[in-house]
Amino acid sequence: MKRIVVLSIIVCALCATAVWSATSQPKHQTDNQQVKFGFSSVGFGVGIVDPDDVDVTAGFSFFGDFAEIRPNVNLEMFLGYWQQSEDVWDGGDVTLRDFTIMPRCKYMFDLQSSSVTPFVGGGLGFHIVSAGIDVPTMEYGGGVIIPGYSEDETELKLGLDLGGGMLFNVKDSMAIQTDAWYSMVSDVSHLALRVGLVFKLGR
């Protein structure tokens, strides 16, 4: 619940920025603009992931804006990965992994005079979730031996992402991105906080 509250505060703050931007800047006269395809930026990020009922772990991502469907509205392809292992019994471990493939729609707030570009967005995509357990052979003496075993199961799950962030434009060709996304996925919902580098390619 706390994660949802945190994300809601972030999204509300970004929406407030959007309202201020819309009321203080002239409207774009590009309603008839066609969809523009082609990567305008690519980037990578690292950060922390806080899954439900699992300890916090590291997360990695690759992403890129591959289309502009209307002014300030971009489609992003997102690839993410995180893994967490926990010890069980005598030397055994349980591992949970999540690999995400997801298109996201982002609204980029054009502040024009600012070097900061806030954004909010959402996406619907796939999570390849793997859960595995590895238990070594255990000897308790007196001829008592419990054989070890390993088991791994992979499922394809549908997930919904909601979030937002900030682009800090370092120069024309590069920016630093910070973002927060909450992924709603069966059994492995999680909050991700990341920072990364974005390289602007142009179209």
C-alpha positions in Angstrom: 0.0 0.0 0.0 2.8 2.4 0.8 4.3 1.9 -2.6 1.1 2.8 -4.3 0.9 6.0 -2.2 4.4 7.0 -3.1 3.7 6.4 -6.8 0.5 8.4 -6.6 2.3 11.3 -5.1 4.9 11.3 -7.9 2.2 11.1 -10.6 0.1 13.9 -9.0 3.2 16.1 -8.8 4.0 15.5 -12.5 0.4 16.2 -13.4 0.5 19.4 -11.5 3.5 20.4 -13.6 1.6 19.5 -16.7 -1.3 21.8 -15.8 1.1 24.6 -15.1 2.9 24.0 -18.4 -0.4 23.9 -20.4 -1.6 27.2 -18.9 1.6 29.1 -19.3 2.6 28.0 -22.8 0.9 28.4 -26.2 -0.8 25.4 -27.6 0.8 23.4 -30.4 -0.8 23.7 -33.7 0.0 20.2 -34.8 -3.2 18.3 -34.4 -2.9 16.8 -37.8 0.6 15.6 -37.4 1.1 12.0 -38.5 2.8 9.3 -36.5 6.6 9.4 -36.7 8.3 6.0 -36.5 12.0 5.5 -35.8 14.1 5.5 -32.6 14.6 9.1 -31.4 16.4 7.9 -28.2 17.8 4.9 -26.5 19.0 4.4 -23.0 19.8 2.1 -20.0 19.0 2.3 -16.3 19.9 0.7 -13.0 18.1 0.9 -9.7 16.2 -0.9 -7.0 13.2 -3.1 -7.3 10.9 -3.8 -4.3 8.7 -6.9 -5.1 5.7 -7.9 -2.9 6.7 -10.3 -0.2 10.4 -10.4 -1.4 13.4 -8.4 -0.3 14.6 -5.4 -2.3 16.9 -6.2 -5.1 18.8 -4.6 -8.0 17.1 -4.0 -11.4 18.4 -3.3 -14.9 16.7 -1.9 -18.0 17.1 -0.9 -21.6 14.6 1.3 -23.3 14.1 3.6 -26.3 11.4 5.9 -27.8 10.5 4.3 -31.2 7.5 6.4 -32.3 5.8 9.7 -31.7 2.0 9.2 -32.0 1.2 12.9 -31.5 3.0 15.9 -30.1 4.7 15.1 -26.8 3.2 11.6 -26.8 5.9 8.9 -27.3 5.9 5.1 -27.5 8.7 3.5 -25.7 9.9 -0.1 -25.9 11.1 -1.3 -22.4 13.2 -4.3 -21.5 13.8 -4.9 -17.8 15.3 -7.6 -15.6 15.6 -8.3 -11.9 16.4 -11.3 -9.7 16.3 -12.1 -6.0 17.6 -15.1 -4.2 17.0 -16.1 -0.6 18.6 -18.9 1.5 16.6 -21.8 2.7 17.5 -24.8 4.9 21.1 -25.8 4.9 22.7 -24.2 1.9 19.7 -24.2 -0.3 18.2 -21.2 -2.1 15.0 -20.0 -3.7 15.4 -17.7 -6.7 12.8 -15.4 -8.3 13.4 -13.7 -11.7 11.4 -11.3 -13.8 12.2 -10.4 -17.4 9.9 -7.7 -18.9 9.1 -6.9 -22.5 6.7 -4.0 -22.7 5.6 -1.0 -24.9 4.9 2.1 -22.8 3.1 5.3 -23.8 4.6 8.4 -22.3 3.3 12.0 -22.2 6.3 14.4 -22.2 5.6 17.7 -20.6 7.2 20.5 -22.7 8.4 23.2 -20.3 10.3 24.8 -23.2 12.5 27.2 -21.1 13.5 24.4 -18.7 16.3 21.8 -19.0 14.0 19.3 -17.2 11.3 17.3 -19.0 8.8 15.5 -16.7 6.8 12.6 -18.1 4.0 10.2 -17.0 2.8 7.1 -18.7 1.6 3.5 -18.7 2.1 0.3 -20.5 0.7 -3.2 -20.9 3.1 -6.0 -21.7 4.6 -9.4 -20.8 6.6 -10.6 -17.8 8.5 -13.8 -18.1 8.6 -14.9 -14.4 10.8 -17.8 -13.3 10.8 -19.3 -9.8 13.4 -21.9 -8.8 14.5 -23.9 -5.8 17.9 -25.6 -5.3 18.4 -27.8 -2.2 21.7 -29.7 -1.7 22.0 -33.2 -0.4 21.9 -33.1 3.4 23.6 -35.7 5.7 22.5 -35.8 9.3 24.7 -38.7 10.4 23.7 -42.3 11.4 22.9 -43.0 7.8 20.2 -40.4 7.5 20.6 -38.7 4.1 18.0 -36.4 2.5 18.7 -36.2 -1.3 19.0 -32.8 -2.9 16.7 -31.6 -5.6 16.2 -28.7 -8.0 13.1 -27.3 -9.6 12.5 -24.4 -11.9 9.2 -23.1 -13.3 8.6 -20.3 -15.8 5.3 -18.5 -16.5 4.3 -15.8 -19.0 2.3 -13.2 -17.2 0.5 -10.0 -18.4 1.4 -6.9 -16.5 0.3 -3.2 -16.2 2.9 -0.5 -15.6 2.1 3.0 -14.3 4.6 5.7 -13.5 6.6 8.7 -14.5 9.9 10.5 -14.1 12.2 13.3 -15.2 14.6 13.8 -18.0 17.5 16.1 -17.1 19.0 17.4 -20.4 22.7 17.4 -20.0 23.3 18.4 -23.6 21.5 18.1 -27.0 22.5 14.5 -27.4 22.3 13.1 -23.9 20.1 13.3 -20.8 19.9 11.7 -17.3 16.6 10.0 -16.5 15.1 9.2 -13.1 11.8 7.4 -12.9 9.5 5.4 -10.7 7.1 2.7 -12.1 4.7 0.3 -10.3 4.2 -3.0 -12.1 0.9 -4.8 -11.4 1.6 -8.5 -12.1 0.1 -11.6 -10.6 2.2 -12.7 -7.6 5.2 -10.5 -8.4 3.9 -6.9 -8.4 6.7 -4.5 -7.7 7.9 -0.9 -7.4 11.0 0.1 -9.4 13.1 3.2 -8.9 15.8 3.7 -11.5 18.3 6.2 -12.8 19.8 6.0 -16.3 21.4 7.6 -19.3 19.5 8.5 -22.4 21.1 9.1 -25.8 19.1 11.2 -28.2 19.3 10.0 -31.8 16.8 12.2 -33.6 14.5 11.1 -36.4 
